[in-house]
Amino acid sequence: MKNKWKKVEMADFLKRIGTLMKRGYSLSDSIELYAINERIDVQENASTILTKLNNGERIYDILDEFQFPNDIVASLYFFEHYDLAEGLIESGQLLETRESFKYKLQKILQYPIFLLWLTGFMIFMLFRYLLPQFTNLYHSIGSELPPTSKIIISSIKTLPTLFAAVIITTLSLFIVIVLIYRNKSPQTKLVALLRIPFVHTLTKLLITQKFSINLSSLLRAGVSINEAIHIFQRQSYSPFFQLEANDIKEHLLSGTSLDEVMLNRQLYRSELAAIIKHGQMNGQLADELTIYAELLFQRTEDYLIKTMNIIQPIIFSIVGLIVLLMFLSVMLPMLQFIQSL
């Protein structure tokens, strides 16, 4: 089904529908009210959703057809067992925050990328027009460029080749890795990501946060841990958690407690086991998992921003070094020529 919604519009849809349901409107009435002030194609989407709801389809199945993100659809599947309105609001806020972060990330990288482009253009102009003039000038007086200038110019000349080699190598490695892991299980693919320093931390943050918020929504609905894991098994929107649930269930049936099971799983943060154990001891597991999931979400955003703030100065330093070399490649021949007069 062709999707006519942008991600920010999806987030707005989820939040507004959830808010209306919190005020006592039914799901269908909320969608009808939402669509009144929207543009024609959004009204058409809403009409299609209402038709499918009247035909007995579940809201998460319908949104999956409209290409809503899989993790959002999966969250709605879990929240339907507890409080769909709250699930809609939280999913909308999550999607909105994610899109807001993407925008911030683009703003952070926008200026460094422009500088790299501008530097590349300057290098082209330097070698295309300026340096040949210096070379001809020195040849006309029977001299050669200073050795220092030759070294700097040679260094600058190698930069395009170096950048091209890095890009080609990176793309080649990416293609090889995709081909190797294409038919592997989700667990195998994610474990492979743990070998990458930056992605290692990010992967554990995201997986632990998703597991915590989804499990807490089921526990708040009043289901037991075993039944919650069974629901993880039944859903099909997240193959990773479906396979994880199969393995966790086997350990639970063998008599291992949930906190012990999670302690030995390498894709989750180590403190998750302590949170589960503490929550089970005081009977507040659902609430503590919710608080923990919110904390992890904030940590994820902070971690990404911190990483980008590290990358940005590195790019600036590289650009500054290249500009310095370009300046020296121009000024040194000029100074040498003036001294020779």
Long-range contacts (C-beta under 8 A, 24 or more apart in sequence): 1-48, 1-65, 1-66, 1-67, 3-66, 3-67, 4-41, 4-42, 4-44, 4-45, 5-42, 5-45, 5-66, 7-69, 7-95, 7-98, 7-99, 8-96, 8-99, 9-42, 10-68, 10-69, 10-72, 10-92, 10-95, 11-92, 11-93, 11-95, 11-96, 11-99, 12-92, 12-96, 13-92, 14-72, 14-88, 14-89, 14-91, 14-92, 14-95, 15-88, 15-89, 15-92, 15-93, 15-96, 16-92, 17-88, 18-84, 18-85, 18-86, 18-87, 18-88, 18-89, 18-90, 18-91, 18-92, 19-85, 19-89, 21-84, 21-85, 21-88, 22-85, 22-86, 22-89, 27-53, 27-59, 27-84, 28-53, 28-54, 59-84, 60-237, 64-237, 69-95, 70-237, 70-238, 71-210, 71-238, 73-237, 74-210, 74-214, 74-235, 74-237, 74-238, 74-241, 75-210, 75-213, 75-214, 75-217, 77-235, 77-237, 78-214, 78-217, 78-218, 78-231, 78-235, 79-217, 81-217, 81-218, 81-221, 81-223, 81-231, 82-217, 82-218, 82-220, 82-221, 83-217, 83-220, 83-221, 87-217, 90-213, 94-297, 97-297, 97-301, 101-301, 101-304, 101-305, 104-305, 105-304, 105-308, 108-305, 108-308, 108-309, 108-312, 109-308, 109-311, 109-312, 112-311, 112-312, 112-315, 112-316, 112-319, 115-315, 115-316, 115-319, 116-315, 116-319, 119-319, 119-322, 119-323, 120-160, 122-323, 122-326, 123-156, 123-159, 123-160, 123-322, 123-326, 126-156, 126-326, 126-329, 126-330, 127-156, 127-157, 130-330, 131-329, 131-330, 134-330, 134-333, 134-334, 134-337, 137-337, 138-333, 138-337, 141-340, 143-340, 145-333, 145-336, 146-332, 146-333, 146-336, 148-328, 148-332, 149-328, 149-329, 149-332, 149-333, 149-336, 152-325, 152-328, 152-329, 152-332, 153-329, 155-325, 156-322, 156-325, 156-326, 156-329, 159-322, 185-243, 186-239, 186-240, 186-243, 187-240, 187-243, 187-244, 187-267, 190-240, 190-267, 191-266, 191-267, 194-266, 194-267, 198-307, 201-303, 202-300, 202-303, 202-304, 203-267, 204-267, 204-268, 204-269, 205-269, 205-296, 205-299, 205-300, 205-303, 206-300, 207-240, 207-267, 207-268, 208-268, 208-269, 208-272, 208-296, 209-293, 209-296, 209-297, 209-300, 210-238, 210-241, 211-241, 211-244, 211-268, 211-272, 212-272, 212-275, 212-289, 212-290, 212-292, 212-293, 212-296, 213-289, 213-290, 213-293, 214-241, 215-289, 216-285, 216-286, 216-287, 216-289, 216-290, 216-293, 219-285, 219-286, 219-289, 220-286, 220-287, 220-290, 225-252, 225-258, 226-252, 269-296
